[in-house]
Amino acid sequence: MGKVCQSYEFVEAFIRIGERQRLRIVRAMRSNPAQAFDVIRGDLSDGLIEHIVDLIGDAKDETVQQWAQDIGLSALYDGQYRLFSSEVHSRPRSLERYVVLSDAAELQDIKFGPHLNENLRPELLEAARILITALSFLNTLFELGIENDIRTFTTELARLDEQAAD
């Protein structure tokens, strides 16, 4: 969102990057012999693939990491984004939190989240930090005139960070 707020030209590049992902999916489904794709395989034509290739044009295959660097959020990307992305995309380490194993390492139960007995203060502080950052980008784009409010939110967040560190 920060890149979109910073540059309208990025909107078109972002769309082309989405089309590149669409092309990968279409090609993968078309070449996969599984019967599950038989119903749509006829729609995944050469013409569709050529159309998507034309939409992509000469778009670079950029990454979220590059976008974060471009708008000065590389620390956010390298920290919170990478940590929380592992949770969202269910990496093995994050799945360990949701399974209950017997002494013989057999699955006994699945614990559905959130884990309300855990201290979620760090996660909630980071969510607030991300929202304030997003609000700052939106303020710039739409000239909302809420700089003082953003400063107030940022000051309050810093105070809460200090409390959490104690």
Number of C-alpha atoms within 10 A of each C-alpha: 10 20 16 16 17 16 11 11 10 14 15 14 19 17 14 22 19 13 19 20 14 14 19 12 12 19 14 11 17 18 12 13 11 9 8 10 14 13 8 11 16 10 12 15 14 11 10 13 16 12 12 18 15 12 15 20 12 10 15 12 12 11 10 11 15 13 17 17 15 13 12 12 15 16 11 16 19 13 10 14 15 12 12 14 12 14 15 9 10 12 11 10 10 15 14 13 14 15 15 14 13 10 8 6 8 10 11 10 11 13 12 9 8 9 11 7 6 7 9 11 12 12 12 11 16 15 13 15 17 14 13 18 16 14 18 20 19 18 16 15 15 9 11 11 10 14 14 9 13 16 13 12 16 16 12 12 17 14 12 13 15 10 9 11 8 5
